[in-house]
Amino acid sequence: MKSPSYIGRFAPTPSGYLHFGSLVAALASYLDARAAGGKWLMRIEDLDPPREVDGAQSAILNTLERYGFEWDGQLVRQSERHEAYQEVINRWFSHGLAYACTCSRKQLEEFCGVYPGFCRDAGHSPENAAIRIRVPELEYRFTDRVQGQFDQHLGREVGDFIIRRRDGLYAYQLAVVLDDAWQGVTDIVRGADLLDSTPRQLYLQELLGLPQPRYLHVPLITQPDGHKLGKSYRSPPLPADQANALLLRALRALGQPAPDELKSANATEVLSWGVAHWNSESIPSVGTLEEARID
């Protein structure tokens, strides 16, 4: 059924070039939006300039265009949204929902990623400190369209988490919630490595009185040794001259039975077939490089 109210997005981070795992996520979000008759937006999540690779932003956009992707509306960059993030942090800080944290990584090593609350009531100045949001002792649960039910107890499994880093850079969890709401995103399709971030985002949505999007987390494409394909782990950038072949392999990694006849099609024709035959229920909950070999 067509849904004109569907708004999806693809939001790459310019810490490297697009690789095959990125392509799978981009393709899933694009096909899910277009098959629903919805919009597909583009956002560059450039929150961390020290990790950004020179030329990566333009390379990402050029690669997507060479692979036939067309997005709706204007490109949004998170680096242009700092004022909106800070306004929310200021409000939460003044109401006691957020607080300054001076803990070092070394102090927190033994707690395995769960913040123990050392600075919760310390009353530190926000200058030269990280800002954390207080989390409730509650379990947050949602049903993912591919991964099924997922739940996480924020107090026990996460603890108060950072929304602005000590160096003044804004955290992904806050920025993504504010930007998705600002852009009117109704459906979030992304990699399963972000599945356990979702309860934190549900909590922030609750604090801000925002609607909860629908979620679909696609399987990660992994190396035979179990490492996921990524910018930091021997993941080659997408070659422009292999768009057709790699789009076909991405379709198959997503459980879409693309016919061999598409081998002679161009990228636009492959995407058109994908939109016409898209079935999100066929997406596997896990994936491996063997399912979509790119050699």
N, C-alpha and C positions, 0 to 999 in steps of 0.2 A: 504494500500500500504506500502511495506517495505521501510524503510528509513535508509540506512546505516550511514547517517550523523547525526542521532539522538544521542545525548549524554545527559543523565539525571543524577540525583544524589539524594542522601539522605544525609542530613547534620544535625544530631542530636547534641544537646547541652548536655554535661555531667553534668548538674546541678541536675540530678536525673535519675531514671531508666525509661526505656520505659514503657508507659502505653497504654491503648487501643486507645486513640487519636493519639499517635505516630505511632501505628501499621497501622491505617487507612491511614495516610500520607505516610508512608513507602510503603505500599502495592500499593497505587495509583501511586506513582512515579516508582516503580518497574514494574508494569504491563504496564504502558504507554510506558516505554522504551522497554521492551521486546516484546510487541505486535508490535512495530514499527521496530523491528529488530535492535535496538540500544544498546548502552552501558549504564550501570547503575553504577555510581561511588559512593564511600563512602567517606565522609569528616566529621571529628569531629570538631565541632565549639567550641573549647576550648579557647575562648577569655577572659574569666572572671574567673581566678583561685580562687578568694575568694568564688565564688558561686558553684564551682565544688564539687561534692560529691565524696568522696574517693571510688574508685572501680567502679564508674559509667561507665567509658569508656569501661573497659573490660566487664562489665555486659551487656552494650548495644550491643556490637559486638557479645558476646556469645548468647544473646537472638535472635538476627537476624539470626545467623547461625542455632540455634535450630528450628527456624520457617521456615527454608528452603531457606532463602535469600542468594544469591551469588552475589558478586559485582565484577566488572572488574577492573583490574589494582591495583595499590598500594593504601592503605589507606593514606589519606592526613589529617594532623592536622593543624589547623590555628595557633597554637602556634609555628609552624615552619616557618611561613610566615611573621613574624614581619618586616623583612628588606624590603620586597616589599611594605608593607603598609607605612612605614616611608618614603621611597623614594618618593612616590607620595605626601605625606603630605608636605615634604620639598619643592618639586617643586611648589605646589600650594601656600604654604606660601610665597615663594620668589617672586611669581608673583602677590601676593595680592588677590588671590582667597580664601585663608584661612586666619584666624586670631585667635589670642589668646583671650580667654574669661575667666574672673575671677568672673563671676556672681555666686552667691550661689543659691541653690534651693529656699531658703526663698525669695530672691529678685524676683524670677520668678513665685512664686505661683499664683499670681493674673492673670497671662496671659494665663492660661489654656493650657499650652503646646506649645504655639506659641511664639517663641523667639522675643522679641521686638527690638533687635539690639543695646542694650546698649554698647557693646564693639566693634561694627563694625569698628569704626574709632578711637579707643582709643590707638592703637599702643602698646598694652601690649607685654611683653616678653613671649615666649612660655613656659618658665620654670614655673612649678607649676601652669599651666593654662590648661583649656580645649582648643581644637582646633575646630573651627567651619568653615564650608564651606559657602560662600555667595550663596544665592539662588536668581534666577531671579523672577521678578513679572510676572510669566507665569504659565499657566495651563498645566499640563502633563496628557496625556490621553492614555489609552491602552485598548485593548479588551481581556478580560480573557476568556479562553475556557469554563469555567463553569459559572462564575459570570457575564459575559457580559461586557459592557463598564464601565470603572471606570475612574474618573478624579479627579484631586486634584490641587488646586492652591497653589504652594509652598510658595509664599510670604505671602498670607493671612491665610493659614491653617497650615503651619509648621514653616516658618521662617528659618533663618540660623541654620543648625543642626550640632550636634557634630560628628566629625569623629575621634577624639582621646580624651579620658576623661582626667580630671585633674590628675588622679592617673597614667596616662601613658598607660592605657589599650586602645586598639583600638576598635572603634565602629563597630557594626555589619554591618551597611549600607555600609561602605567602604570596609570592608573585604569580604563581600559576593559578591560584584560586581567584585573586583579584582580576587577572587578565581574562580568564575564561568567562567570568561573570560580566565584565565590561564589554567583551565581544559578543555576549549572548550565546555562548557555546552551550548546546544541549546534549551533545554526545562526544565523549572523549574516547578515542581509539588510540592506544599507545602500547609500548612494549611491556611485557610482564615483569620486567625489573622494577617497574614503578607500582606494582600491585600493593606492596606493603606501605607505600606512601599515601595511599588513598584514604585510610582512616584519619590520618592527620588533616588531610584536606577536607574531609567531611566535618571534622570538628571546627575548622576555621570557617567553613561555609555556615555552620550553625551559629557561630559567634557573630557573623556579619549579616545574618538573616537572608542568605542567598539560597536559591533553589539548588537541589542536587542534580547534577547531570547523570545521564546513563553512562556506564563504563563498559569498555571492551578492551581487555588486555591480551594482545596477541603473543604467541609463543616467542621465546628468544631463539635466535638461530645460533647454535653453538658449534665450536670446533670439536673434533673427535675426542680431544682430551678434556672436554667439559667446559672450557672457557667460552664465554659468550663472545660473539663477534662484536667488536667495539673499536672506537677510535684509538684506544691505547693498547690494543692487543693484536698486532699483525693483521689488521683488517684492511685489505686493499681498498682504495677509493673506487667508486664506480666508473668504469671506462665508458666514455660517451659512445663509442662505436659498438657496444654490446647491449644497447638498450632493449632491443626486442627479446633477445635470449634471456637476459636477466629478469625482465618483467614476467616472462613465461615461467621461469623458475620460482620467482616470488609468488606468483599465483598458485603454483603447485605446493609451495611451502605453506600456503594459507588454506590448503585443502580444496582448492578450486580446480576441477578437472579440465584444464586447458587442453584443447585438442592439438595434435601435431600440426594440423593445417595452419595454425597461427605462426609457425616458424618462418613462414614467408611473408607475414604481415609486418606492417610498420608499427612503431610504438603507439600511435594514436589508435590504430585498429585493435591492438592488443588491449588497450585500456577500455575501448568501447565494448569489446567482448566481455571484459571483466565486469563492467557496470551492468550489462544486460543479464549476466548469469550469476551475479554475486549471491552467495549464500553464506551468511555469517555462521550458521549452525554447523557448517562443514569445517570450520577452523579447528585444528587440533589444539589441545591445551598445552602441549609441549612440542618443541621442534628441534631438529638437529640439522647440521650442515649436510648430512648424508641425504636428507629428503630433498635438498635443493642444491645439488653440487654445482659449483660455479667454475670448475676448471675446464 
